[in-house]
Amino acid sequence: MIKLVWKGFYVICFALFFVGLPSCEKQAPRLRSAERKIVDSLYNMKISPLKEELDSICDASKQARIDYMVDSIMKLRLAERKKRLGY
């Protein structure tokens, strides 16, 4: 009985070792305030043109999406009316 307990203890320790081993990763380096400002300015410089482009794409496709949704709703309503009237 004691041997069985020790074997279970060893198995649990072995499992915890292999589960805990990958969690020991290096921490990301900390940035100083000057470095953070540089990173923020680079990010803003790259993201600003993307925002404008994506907004223009969204505006251009907005009306087409609305028209498609209205058409699909109208098709459903017509199908329901035909079903009620027995066509």
mmCIF file as gemmi writes it, N, C-alpha and C atoms, coordinates in Angstrom:
data_model
loop_
_atom_site.group_PDB
_atom_site.id
_atom_site.type_symbol
_atom_site.label_atom_id
_atom_site.label_alt_id
_atom_site.label_comp_id
_atom_site.label_asym_id
_atom_site.label_entity_id
_atom_site.label_seq_id
_atom_site.pdbx_PDB_ins_code
_atom_site.Cartn_x
_atom_site.Cartn_y
_atom_site.Cartn_z
_atom_site.occupancy
_atom_site.B_iso_or_equiv
_atom_site.pdbx_formal_charge
_atom_site.auth_seq_id
_atom_site.auth_asym_id
_atom_site.pdbx_PDB_model_num
ATOM 1 N N . MET Axp A 1 ? 0.827 -1.194 0 1 0 ? 1 A 1
ATOM 2 C CA . MET Axp A 1 ? 0 0 0 1 0 ? 1 A 1
ATOM 3 C C . MET Axp A 1 ? 0.87 1.255 0 1 0 ? 1 A 1
ATOM 4 N N . ILE Axp A 2 ? 1.933 1.24 0.786 1 0 ? 2 A 1
ATOM 5 C CA . ILE Axp A 2 ? 2.829 2.393 0.867 1 0 ? 2 A 1
ATOM 6 C C . ILE Axp A 2 ? 3.526 2.596 -0.482 1 0 ? 2 A 1
ATOM 7 N N . LYS Axp A 3 ? 3.9 1.498 -1.148 1 0 ? 3 A 1
ATOM 8 C CA . LYS Axp A 3 ? 4.574 1.616 -2.442 1 0 ? 3 A 1
ATOM 9 C C . LYS Axp A 3 ? 3.643 2.253 -3.465 1 0 ? 3 A 1
ATOM 10 N N . LEU Axp A 4 ? 2.375 1.92 -3.399 1 0 ? 4 A 1
ATOM 11 C CA . LEU Axp A 4 ? 1.392 2.478 -4.32 1 0 ? 4 A 1
ATOM 12 C C . LEU Axp A 4 ? 1.244 3.988 -4.096 1 0 ? 4 A 1
ATOM 13 N N . VAL Axp A 5 ? 1.263 4.417 -2.857 1 0 ? 5 A 1
ATOM 14 C CA . VAL Axp A 5 ? 1.166 5.838 -2.536 1 0 ? 5 A 1
ATOM 15 C C . VAL Axp A 5 ? 2.386 6.577 -3.073 1 0 ? 5 A 1
ATOM 16 N N . TRP Axp A 6 ? 3.575 6.002 -2.876 1 0 ? 6 A 1
ATOM 17 C CA . TRP Axp A 6 ? 4.795 6.646 -3.369 1 0 ? 6 A 1
ATOM 18 C C . TRP Axp A 6 ? 4.816 6.696 -4.894 1 0 ? 6 A 1
ATOM 19 N N . LYS Axp A 7 ? 4.345 5.642 -5.534 1 0 ? 7 A 1
ATOM 20 C CA . LYS Axp A 7 ? 4.287 5.644 -6.993 1 0 ? 7 A 1
ATOM 21 C C . LYS Axp A 7 ? 3.347 6.738 -7.483 1 0 ? 7 A 1
ATOM 22 N N . GLY Axp A 8 ? 2.199 6.89 -6.831 1 0 ? 8 A 1
ATOM 23 C CA . GLY Axp A 8 ? 1.26 7.949 -7.191 1 0 ? 8 A 1
ATOM 24 C C . GLY Axp A 8 ? 1.86 9.328 -6.972 1 0 ? 8 A 1
ATOM 25 N N . PHE Axp A 9 ? 2.601 9.459 -5.873 1 0 ? 9 A 1
ATOM 26 C CA . PHE Axp A 9 ? 3.266 10.724 -5.583 1 0 ? 9 A 1
ATOM 27 C C . PHE Axp A 9 ? 4.281 11.061 -6.66 1 0 ? 9 A 1
ATOM 28 N N . TYR Axp A 10 ? 5.066 10.077 -7.07 1 0 ? 10 A 1
ATOM 29 C CA . TYR Axp A 10 ? 6.082 10.3 -8.109 1 0 ? 10 A 1
ATOM 30 C C . TYR Axp A 10 ? 5.426 10.639 -9.46 1 0 ? 10 A 1
ATOM 31 N N . VAL Axp A 11 ? 4.332 9.975 -9.778 1 0 ? 11 A 1
ATOM 32 C CA . VAL Axp A 11 ? 3.636 10.248 -11.036 1 0 ? 11 A 1
ATOM 33 C C . VAL Axp A 11 ? 3.081 11.672 -11.036 1 0 ? 11 A 1
ATOM 34 N N . ILE Axp A 12 ? 2.5 12.084 -9.923 1 0 ? 12 A 1
ATOM 35 C CA . ILE Axp A 12 ? 1.95 13.432 -9.827 1 0 ? 12 A 1
ATOM 36 C C . ILE Axp A 12 ? 3.06 14.479 -9.917 1 0 ? 12 A 1
ATOM 37 N N . CYS Axp A 13 ? 4.161 14.256 -9.228 1 0 ? 13 A 1
ATOM 38 C CA . CYS Axp A 13 ? 5.29 15.195 -9.298 1 0 ? 13 A 1
ATOM 39 C C . CYS Axp A 13 ? 5.842 15.276 -10.716 1 0 ? 13 A 1
ATOM 40 N N . PHE Axp A 14 ? 5.981 14.132 -11.373 1 0 ? 14 A 1
ATOM 41 C CA . PHE Axp A 14 ? 6.484 14.076 -12.736 1 0 ? 14 A 1
ATOM 42 C C . PHE Axp A 14 ? 5.553 14.845 -13.681 1 0 ? 14 A 1
ATOM 43 N N . ALA Axp A 15 ? 4.248 14.656 -13.512 1 0 ? 15 A 1
ATOM 44 C CA . ALA Axp A 15 ? 3.264 15.353 -14.356 1 0 ? 15 A 1
ATOM 45 C C . ALA Axp A 15 ? 3.306 16.856 -14.101 1 0 ? 15 A 1
ATOM 46 N N . LEU Axp A 16 ? 3.384 17.261 -12.839 1 0 ? 16 A 1
ATOM 47 C CA . LEU Axp A 16 ? 3.451 18.684 -12.531 1 0 ? 16 A 1
ATOM 48 C C . LEU Axp A 16 ? 4.719 19.324 -13.078 1 0 ? 16 A 1
ATOM 49 N N . PHE Axp A 17 ? 5.794 18.581 -13.067 1 0 ? 17 A 1
ATOM 50 C CA . PHE Axp A 17 ? 7.054 19.094 -13.61 1 0 ? 17 A 1
ATOM 51 C C . PHE Axp A 17 ? 6.906 19.396 -15.09 1 0 ? 17 A 1
ATOM 52 N N . PHE Axp A 18 ? 6.315 18.475 -15.851 1 0 ? 18 A 1
ATOM 53 C CA . PHE Axp A 18 ? 6.188 18.686 -17.287 1 0 ? 18 A 1
ATOM 54 C C . PHE Axp A 18 ? 5.086 19.679 -17.643 1 0 ? 18 A 1
ATOM 55 N N . VAL Axp A 19 ? 4.111 19.839 -16.777 1 0 ? 19 A 1
ATOM 56 C CA . VAL Axp A 19 ? 3.087 20.852 -17.018 1 0 ? 19 A 1
ATOM 57 C C . VAL Axp A 19 ? 3.639 22.235 -16.673 1 0 ? 19 A 1
ATOM 58 N N . GLY Axp A 20 ? 4.409 22.325 -15.624 1 0 ? 20 A 1
ATOM 59 C CA . GLY Axp A 20 ? 4.946 23.607 -15.179 1 0 ? 20 A 1
ATOM 60 C C . GLY Axp A 20 ? 6.148 24.07 -15.957 1 0 ? 20 A 1
ATOM 61 N N . LEU Axp A 21 ? 6.849 23.161 -16.595 1 0 ? 21 A 1
ATOM 62 C CA . LEU Axp A 21 ? 8.069 23.516 -17.307 1 0 ? 21 A 1
ATOM 63 C C . LEU Axp A 21 ? 7.832 24.509 -18.446 1 0 ? 21 A 1
ATOM 64 N N . PRO Axp A 22 ? 6.817 24.322 -19.304 1 0 ? 22 A 1
ATOM 65 C CA . PRO Axp A 22 ? 6.622 25.293 -20.386 1 0 ? 22 A 1
ATOM 66 C C . PRO Axp A 22 ? 6.149 26.667 -19.91 1 0 ? 22 A 1
ATOM 67 N N . SER Axp A 23 ? 5.636 26.764 -18.704 1 0 ? 23 A 1
ATOM 68 C CA . SER Axp A 23 ? 5.148 28.05 -18.218 1 0 ? 23 A 1
ATOM 69 C C . SER Axp A 23 ? 6.286 28.961 -17.765 1 0 ? 23 A 1
ATOM 70 N N . CYS Axp A 24 ? 7.499 28.473 -17.76 1 0 ? 24 A 1
ATOM 71 C CA . CYS Axp A 24 ? 8.649 29.28 -17.353 1 0 ? 24 A 1
ATOM 72 C C . CYS Axp A 24 ? 9.255 29.975 -18.57 1 0 ? 24 A 1
ATOM 73 N N . GLU Axp A 25 ? 8.552 30.965 -19.091 1 0 ? 25 A 1
ATOM 74 C CA . GLU Axp A 25 ? 9.041 31.705 -20.243 1 0 ? 25 A 1
ATOM 75 C C . GLU Axp A 25 ? 9.642 33.017 -19.783 1 0 ? 25 A 1
ATOM 76 N N . LYS Axp A 26 ? 10.503 33.557 -20.619 1 0 ? 26 A 1
ATOM 77 C CA . LYS Axp A 26 ? 11.098 34.844 -20.294 1 0 ? 26 A 1
ATOM 78 C C . LYS Axp A 26 ? 10.032 35.929 -20.416 1 0 ? 26 A 1
ATOM 79 N N . GLN Axp A 27 ? 10.117 36.904 -19.547 1 0 ? 27 A 1
ATOM 80 C CA . GLN Axp A 27 ? 9.18 38.016 -19.611 1 0 ? 27 A 1
ATOM 81 C C . GLN Axp A 27 ? 9.565 38.934 -20.757 1 0 ? 27 A 1
ATOM 82 N N . ALA Axp A 28 ? 8.565 39.594 -21.305 1 0 ? 28 A 1
ATOM 83 C CA . ALA Axp A 28 ? 8.817 40.562 -22.369 1 0 ? 28 A 1
ATOM 84 C C . ALA Axp A 28 ? 9.622 41.72 -21.795 1 0 ? 28 A 1
ATOM 85 N N . PRO Axp A 29 ? 10.504 42.278 -22.59 1 0 ? 29 A 1
ATOM 86 C CA . PRO Axp A 29 ? 11.309 43.386 -22.06 1 0 ? 29 A 1
ATOM 87 C C . PRO Axp A 29 ? 10.444 44.61 -21.781 1 0 ? 29 A 1
ATOM 88 N N . ARG Axp A 30 ? 10.787 45.306 -20.731 1 0 ? 30 A 1
ATOM 89 C CA . ARG Axp A 30 ? 10.04 46.51 -20.373 1 0 ? 30 A 1
ATOM 90 C C . ARG Axp A 30 ? 10.594 47.687 -21.162 1 0 ? 30 A 1
ATOM 91 N N . LEU Axp A 31 ? 9.677 48.525 -21.626 1 0 ? 31 A 1
ATOM 92 C CA . LEU Axp A 31 ? 10.076 49.691 -22.396 1 0 ? 31 A 1
ATOM 93 C C . LEU Axp A 31 ? 10.107 50.922 -21.498 1 0 ? 31 A 1
ATOM 94 N N . ARG Axp A 32 ? 11.079 51.762 -21.744 1 0 ? 32 A 1
ATOM 95 C CA . ARG Axp A 32 ? 11.125 53.038 -21.032 1 0 ? 32 A 1
ATOM 96 C C . ARG Axp A 32 ? 10.151 53.994 -21.692 1 0 ? 32 A 1
ATOM 97 N N . SER Axp A 33 ? 9.902 55.111 -21.062 1 0 ? 33 A 1
ATOM 98 C CA . SER Axp A 33 ? 8.905 56.047 -21.587 1 0 ? 33 A 1
ATOM 99 C C . SER Axp A 33 ? 9.319 56.597 -22.949 1 0 ? 33 A 1
ATOM 100 N N . ALA Axp A 34 ? 10.6 56.853 -23.152 1 0 ? 34 A 1
ATOM 101 C CA . ALA Axp A 34 ? 11.055 57.355 -24.451 1 0 ? 34 A 1
ATOM 102 C C . ALA Axp A 34 ? 10.83 56.304 -25.541 1 0 ? 34 A 1
ATOM 103 N N . GLU Axp A 35 ? 11.1 55.052 -25.212 1 0 ? 35 A 1
ATOM 104 C CA . GLU Axp A 35 ? 10.889 53.972 -26.18 1 0 ? 35 A 1
ATOM 105 C C . GLU Axp A 35 ? 9.406 53.784 -26.468 1 0 ? 35 A 1
ATOM 106 N N . ARG Axp A 36 ? 8.568 53.918 -25.431 1 0 ? 36 A 1
ATOM 107 C CA . ARG Axp A 36 ? 7.128 53.812 -25.625 1 0 ? 36 A 1
ATOM 108 C C . ARG Axp A 36 ? 6.604 54.912 -26.539 1 0 ? 36 A 1
ATOM 109 N N . LYS Axp A 37 ? 7.126 56.11 -26.386 1 0 ? 37 A 1
ATOM 110 C CA . LYS Axp A 37 ? 6.706 57.216 -27.246 1 0 ? 37 A 1
ATOM 111 C C . LYS Axp A 37 ? 7.072 56.937 -28.699 1 0 ? 37 A 1
ATOM 112 N N . ILE Axp A 38 ? 8.248 56.369 -28.927 1 0 ? 38 A 1
ATOM 113 C CA . ILE Axp A 38 ? 8.68 56.036 -30.282 1 0 ? 38 A 1
ATOM 114 C C . ILE Axp A 38 ? 7.765 54.969 -30.876 1 0 ? 38 A 1
ATOM 115 N N . VAL Axp A 39 ? 7.475 53.944 -30.097 1 0 ? 39 A 1
ATOM 116 C CA . VAL Axp A 39 ? 6.603 52.867 -30.571 1 0 ? 39 A 1
ATOM 117 C C . VAL Axp A 39 ? 5.209 53.409 -30.869 1 0 ? 39 A 1
ATOM 118 N N . ASP Axp A 40 ? 4.683 54.254 -29.985 1 0 ? 40 A 1
ATOM 119 C CA . ASP Axp A 40 ? 3.361 54.83 -30.204 1 0 ? 40 A 1
ATOM 120 C C . ASP Axp A 40 ? 3.327 55.698 -31.461 1 0 ? 40 A 1
ATOM 121 N N . SER Axp A 41 ? 4.359 56.501 -31.666 1 0 ? 41 A 1
ATOM 122 C CA . SER Axp A 41 ? 4.362 57.361 -32.852 1 0 ? 41 A 1
ATOM 123 C C . SER Axp A 41 ? 4.481 56.531 -34.121 1 0 ? 41 A 1
ATOM 124 N N . LEU Axp A 42 ? 5.279 55.468 -34.11 1 0 ? 42 A 1
ATOM 125 C CA . LEU Axp A 42 ? 5.378 54.589 -35.28 1 0 ? 42 A 1
ATOM 126 C C . LEU Axp A 42 ? 4.047 53.893 -35.55 1 0 ? 42 A 1
ATOM 127 N N . TYR Axp A 43 ? 3.396 53.447 -34.497 1 0 ? 43 A 1
ATOM 128 C CA . TYR Axp A 43 ? 2.097 52.789 -34.645 1 0 ? 43 A 1
ATOM 129 C C . TYR Axp A 43 ? 1.079 53.75 -35.251 1 0 ? 43 A 1
ATOM 130 N N . ASN Axp A 44 ? 1.005 54.948 -34.697 1 0 ? 44 A 1
ATOM 131 C CA . ASN Axp A 44 ? 0.043 55.934 -35.195 1 0 ? 44 A 1
ATOM 132 C C . ASN Axp A 44 ? 0.346 56.323 -36.634 1 0 ? 44 A 1
ATOM 133 N N . MET Axp A 45 ? 1.625 56.404 -36.987 1 0 ? 45 A 1
ATOM 134 C CA . MET Axp A 45 ? 1.997 56.762 -38.349 1 0 ? 45 A 1
ATOM 135 C C . MET Axp A 45 ? 1.561 55.684 -39.339 1 0 ? 45 A 1
ATOM 136 N N . LYS Axp A 46 ? 1.634 54.422 -38.945 1 0 ? 46 A 1
ATOM 137 C CA . LYS Axp A 46 ? 1.258 53.323 -39.837 1 0 ? 46 A 1
ATOM 138 C C . LYS Axp A 46 ? -0.25 53.093 -39.864 1 0 ? 46 A 1
ATOM 139 N N . ILE Axp A 47 ? -0.939 53.308 -38.746 1 0 ? 47 A 1
ATOM 140 C CA . ILE Axp A 47 ? -2.351 52.967 -38.658 1 0 ? 47 A 1
ATOM 141 C C . ILE Axp A 47 ? -3.249 54.05 -39.238 1 0 ? 47 A 1
ATOM 142 N N . SER Axp A 48 ? -2.819 55.297 -39.246 1 0 ? 48 A 1
ATOM 143 C CA . SER Axp A 48 ? -3.655 56.39 -39.736 1 0 ? 48 A 1
ATOM 144 C C . SER Axp A 48 ? -4.079 56.212 -41.195 1 0 ? 48 A 1
ATOM 145 N N . PRO Axp A 49 ? -3.164 55.911 -42.125 1 0 ? 49 A 1
ATOM 146 C CA . PRO Axp A 49 ? -3.613 55.7 -43.506 1 0 ? 49 A 1
ATOM 147 C C . PRO Axp A 49 ? -4.52 54.476 -43.653 1 0 ? 49 A 1
ATOM 148 N N . LEU Axp A 50 ? -4.281 53.468 -42.849 1 0 ? 50 A 1
ATOM 149 C CA . LEU Axp A 50 ? -5.12 52.273 -42.913 1 0 ? 50 A 1
ATOM 150 C C . LEU Axp A 50 ? -6.547 52.583 -42.471 1 0 ? 50 A 1
ATOM 151 N N . LYS Axp A 51 ? -6.696 53.388 -41.431 1 0 ? 51 A 1
ATOM 152 C CA . LYS Axp A 51 ? -8.038 53.757 -40.97 1 0 ? 51 A 1
ATOM 153 C C . LYS Axp A 51 ? -8.802 54.485 -42.06 1 0 ? 51 A 1
ATOM 154 N N . GLU Axp A 52 ? -8.128 55.429 -42.721 1 0 ? 52 A 1
ATOM 155 C CA . GLU Axp A 52 ? -8.794 56.19 -43.782 1 0 ? 52 A 1
ATOM 156 C C . GLU Axp A 52 ? -9.216 55.273 -44.925 1 0 ? 52 A 1
ATOM 157 N N . GLU Axp A 53 ? -8.333 54.36 -45.303 1 0 ? 53 A 1
ATOM 158 C CA . GLU Axp A 53 ? -8.641 53.449 -46.411 1 0 ? 53 A 1
ATOM 159 C C . GLU Axp A 53 ? -9.789 52.516 -46.049 1 0 ? 53 A 1
ATOM 160 N N . LEU Axp A 54 ? -9.754 51.957 -44.863 1 0 ? 54 A 1
ATOM 161 C CA . LEU Axp A 54 ? -10.819 51.043 -44.45 1 0 ? 54 A 1
ATOM 162 C C . LEU Axp A 54 ? -12.154 51.764 -44.298 1 0 ? 54 A 1
ATOM 163 N N . ASP Axp A 55 ? -12.136 52.989 -43.808 1 0 ? 55 A 1
ATOM 164 C CA . ASP Axp A 55 ? -13.378 53.759 -43.705 1 0 ? 55 A 1
ATOM 165 C C . ASP Axp A 55 ? -13.968 54.041 -45.08 1 0 ? 55 A 1
ATOM 166 N N . SER Axp A 56 ? -13.118 54.357 -46.05 1 0 ? 56 A 1
ATOM 167 C CA . SER Axp A 56 ? -13.631 54.64 -47.391 1 0 ? 56 A 1
ATOM 168 C C . SER Axp A 56 ? -14.195 53.374 -48.031 1 0 ? 56 A 1
ATOM 169 N N . ILE Axp A 57 ? -13.565 52.225 -47.787 1 0 ? 57 A 1
ATOM 170 C CA . ILE Axp A 57 ? -14.092 50.957 -48.304 1 0 ? 57 A 1
ATOM 171 C C . ILE Axp A 57 ? -15.442 50.646 -47.678 1 0 ? 57 A 1
ATOM 172 N N . CYS Axp A 58 ? -15.555 50.89 -46.396 1 0 ? 58 A 1
ATOM 173 C CA . CYS Axp A 58 ? -16.82 50.63 -45.692 1 0 ? 58 A 1
ATOM 174 C C . CYS Axp A 58 ? -17.922 51.548 -46.218 1 0 ? 58 A 1
ATOM 175 N N . ASP Axp A 59 ? -17.599 52.818 -46.399 1 0 ? 59 A 1
ATOM 176 C CA . ASP Axp A 59 ? -18.599 53.759 -46.914 1 0 ? 59 A 1
ATOM 177 C C . ASP Axp A 59 ? -19.03 53.394 -48.323 1 0 ? 59 A 1
ATOM 178 N N . ALA Axp A 60 ? -18.089 52.924 -49.137 1 0 ? 60 A 1
ATOM 179 C CA . ALA Axp A 60 ? -18.409 52.579 -50.519 1 0 ? 60 A 1
ATOM 180 C C . ALA Axp A 60 ? -19.317 51.358 -50.596 1 0 ? 60 A 1
ATOM 181 N N . SER Axp A 61 ? -19.158 50.424 -49.713 1 0 ? 61 A 1
ATOM 182 C CA . SER Axp A 61 ? -19.949 49.197 -49.786 1 0 ? 61 A 1
ATOM 183 C C . SER Axp A 61 ? -21.213 49.25 -48.93 1 0 ? 61 A 1
ATOM 184 N N . LYS Axp A 62 ? -21.398 50.318 -48.174 1 0 ? 62 A 1
ATOM 185 C CA . LYS Axp A 62 ? -22.537 50.411 -47.255 1 0 ? 62 A 1
ATOM 186 C C . LYS Axp A 62 ? -23.875 50.358 -48.001 1 0 ? 62 A 1
ATOM 187 N N . GLN Axp A 63 ? -24.021 51.148 -49.036 1 0 ? 63 A 1
ATOM 188 C CA . GLN Axp A 63 ? -25.29 51.193 -49.751 1 0 ? 63 A 1
ATOM 189 C C . GLN Axp A 63 ? -25.597 49.858 -50.426 1 0 ? 63 A 1
ATOM 190 N N . ALA Axp A 64 ? -24.581 49.206 -50.967 1 0 ? 64 A 1
ATOM 191 C CA . ALA Axp A 64 ? -24.797 47.906 -51.601 1 0 ? 64 A 1
ATOM 192 C C . ALA Axp A 64 ? -25.266 46.866 -50.583 1 0 ? 64 A 1
ATOM 193 N N . ARG Axp A 65 ? -24.697 46.903 -49.391 1 0 ? 65 A 1
ATOM 194 C CA . ARG Axp A 65 ? -25.117 45.962 -48.349 1 0 ? 65 A 1
ATOM 195 C C . ARG Axp A 65 ? -26.543 46.239 -47.895 1 0 ? 65 A 1
ATOM 196 N N . ILE Axp A 66 ? -26.907 47.506 -47.772 1 0 ? 66 A 1
ATOM 197 C CA . ILE Axp A 66 ? -28.274 47.852 -47.369 1 0 ? 66 A 1
ATOM 198 C C . ILE Axp A 66 ? -29.265 47.385 -48.428 1 0 ? 66 A 1
ATOM 199 N N . ASP Axp A 67 ? -28.946 47.631 -49.704 1 0 ? 67 A 1
ATOM 200 C CA . ASP Axp A 67 ? -29.832 47.197 -50.788 1 0 ? 67 A 1
ATOM 201 C C . ASP Axp A 67 ? -30.021 45.685 -50.781 1 0 ? 67 A 1
ATOM 202 N N . TYR Axp A 68 ? -28.942 44.947 -50.547 1 0 ? 68 A 1
ATOM 203 C CA . TYR Axp A 68 ? -29.031 43.486 -50.519 1 0 ? 68 A 1
ATOM 204 C C . TYR Axp A 68 ? -29.938 43.022 -49.383 1 0 ? 68 A 1
ATOM 205 N N . MET Axp A 69 ? -29.791 43.646 -48.209 1 0 ? 69 A 1
ATOM 206 C CA . MET Axp A 69 ? -30.617 43.248 -47.063 1 0 ? 69 A 1
ATOM 207 C C . MET Axp A 69 ? -32.091 43.555 -47.305 1 0 ? 69 A 1
ATOM 208 N N . VAL Axp A 70 ? -32.379 44.723 -47.887 1 0 ? 70 A 1
ATOM 209 C CA . VAL Axp A 70 ? -33.772 45.09 -48.165 1 0 ? 70 A 1
ATOM 210 C C . VAL Axp A 70 ? -34.367 44.113 -49.175 1 0 ? 70 A 1
ATOM 211 N N . ASP Axp A 71 ? -33.609 43.773 -50.214 1 0 ? 71 A 1
ATOM 212 C CA . ASP Axp A 71 ? -34.103 42.826 -51.211 1 0 ? 71 A 1
ATOM 213 C C . ASP Axp A 71 ? -34.404 41.465 -50.594 1 0 ? 71 A 1
ATOM 214 N N . SER Axp A 72 ? -33.534 40.986 -49.718 1 0 ? 72 A 1
ATOM 215 C CA . SER Axp A 72 ? -33.773 39.672 -49.118 1 0 ? 72 A 1
ATOM 216 C C . SER Axp A 72 ? -34.995 39.703 -48.206 1 0 ? 72 A 1
ATOM 217 N N . ILE Axp A 73 ? -35.202 40.811 -47.492 1 0 ? 73 A 1
ATOM 218 C CA . ILE Axp A 73 ? -36.389 40.925 -46.638 1 0 ? 73 A 1
ATOM 219 C C . ILE Axp A 73 ? -37.648 40.958 -47.492 1 0 ? 73 A 1
ATOM 220 N N . MET Axp A 74 ? -37.597 41.7 -48.596 1 0 ? 74 A 1
ATOM 221 C CA . MET Axp A 74 ? -38.766 41.776 -49.484 1 0 ? 74 A 1
ATOM 222 C C . MET Axp A 74 ? -39.089 40.407 -50.088 1 0 ? 74 A 1
ATOM 223 N N . LYS Axp A 75 ? -38.067 39.644 -50.453 1 0 ? 75 A 1
ATOM 224 C CA . LYS Axp A 75 ? -38.301 38.297 -50.993 1 0 ? 75 A 1
ATOM 225 C C . LYS Axp A 75 ? -38.986 37.413 -49.961 1 0 ? 75 A 1
ATOM 226 N N . LEU Axp A 76 ? -38.535 37.497 -48.709 1 0 ? 76 A 1
ATOM 227 C CA . LEU Axp A 76 ? -39.169 36.707 -47.649 1 0 ? 76 A 1
ATOM 228 C C . LEU Axp A 76 ? -40.619 37.117 -47.439 1 0 ? 76 A 1
ATOM 229 N N . ARG Axp A 77 ? -40.899 38.41 -47.444 1 0 ? 77 A 1
ATOM 230 C CA . ARG Axp A 77 ? -42.278 38.879 -47.24 1 0 ? 77 A 1
ATOM 231 C C . ARG Axp A 77 ? -43.18 38.446 -48.392 1 0 ? 77 A 1
ATOM 232 N N . LEU Axp A 78 ? -42.669 38.537 -49.621 1 0 ? 78 A 1
ATOM 233 C CA . LEU Axp A 78 ? -43.467 38.087 -50.765 1 0 ? 78 A 1
ATOM 234 C C . LEU Axp A 78 ? -43.754 36.595 -50.68 1 0 ? 78 A 1
ATOM 235 N N . ALA Axp A 79 ? -42.754 35.815 -50.261 1 0 ? 79 A 1
ATOM 236 C CA . ALA Axp A 79 ? -42.955 34.374 -50.121 1 0 ? 79 A 1
ATOM 237 C C . ALA Axp A 79 ? -44.002 34.083 -49.045 1 0 ? 79 A 1
ATOM 238 N N . GLU Axp A 80 ? -43.968 34.826 -47.938 1 0 ? 80 A 1
ATOM 239 C CA . GLU Axp A 80 ? -44.965 34.63 -46.881 1 0 ? 80 A 1
ATOM 240 C C . GLU Axp A 80 ? -46.367 34.997 -47.366 1 0 ? 80 A 1
ATOM 241 N N . ARG Axp A 81 ? -46.502 36.1 -48.108 1 0 ? 81 A 1
ATOM 242 C CA . ARG Axp A 81 ? -47.812 36.494 -48.635 1 0 ? 81 A 1
ATOM 243 C C . ARG Axp A 81 ? -48.368 35.437 -49.585 1 0 ? 81 A 1
ATOM 244 N N . LYS Axp A 82 ? -47.503 34.933 -50.467 1 0 ? 82 A 1
ATOM 245 C CA . LYS Axp A 82 ? -47.945 33.899 -51.408 1 0 ? 82 A 1
ATOM 246 C C . LYS Axp A 82 ? -48.369 32.655 -50.663 1 0 ? 82 A 1
ATOM 247 N N . LYS Axp A 83 ? -47.674 32.318 -49.617 1 0 ? 83 A 1
ATOM 248 C CA . LYS Axp A 83 ? -48.011 31.14 -48.83 1 0 ? 83 A 1
ATOM 249 C C . LYS Axp A 83 ? -49.372 31.334 -48.142 1 0 ? 83 A 1
ATOM 250 N N . ARG Axp A 84 ? -49.626 32.53 -47.599 1 0 ? 84 A 1
ATOM 251 C CA . ARG Axp A 84 ? -50.897 32.805 -46.936 1 0 ? 84 A 1
ATOM 252 C C . ARG Axp A 84 ? -52.064 32.811 -47.932 1 0 ? 84 A 1
ATOM 253 N N . LEU Axp A 85 ? -51.809 33.355 -49.108 1 0 ? 85 A 1
ATOM 254 C CA . LEU Axp A 85 ? -52.872 33.449 -50.103 1 0 ? 85 A 1
ATOM 255 C C . LEU Axp A 85 ? -53.071 32.142 -50.877 1 0 ? 85 A 1
ATOM 256 N N . GLY Axp A 86 ? -52.146 31.228 -50.74 1 0 ? 86 A 1
ATOM 257 C CA . GLY Axp A 86 ? -52.296 29.927 -51.361 1 0 ? 86 A 1
ATOM 258 C C . GLY Axp A 86 ? -51.788 29.85 -52.787 1 0 ? 86 A 1
ATOM 259 N N . TYR Axp A 87 ? -50.845 30.676 -53.168 1 0 ? 87 A 1
ATOM 260 C CA . TYR Axp A 87 ? -50.294 30.633 -54.518 1 0 ? 87 A 1
ATOM 261 C C . TYR Axp A 87 ? -49.221 29.597 -54.634 1 0 ? 87 A 1
